[in-house]
Amino acid sequence: MFEAFGRKKARALGFAGLPIVSIPHPITGIPLDTVHAHADEILESVAESLTQAPPDDEG
């Protein structure tokens, strides 16, 4: 749900190729060790999103 909204908003703003990393929902009200586990799961995707060149075709 939130990922689809983020992609739609990015497209509308001219950033169709913007990397988006999804996290499990909910993120609030869960134990800190679960938050850390979620962070560990997405760390590689976040790093790739921050370091990869954007696609040539922003679609």
Secondary structure, DSSP 8 states (H G I E B T S, - for coil): -HHHHHHHHHHHTT-TT-------S--SSS-HHHHHHHHHHHHHHHHHHHHS---S---
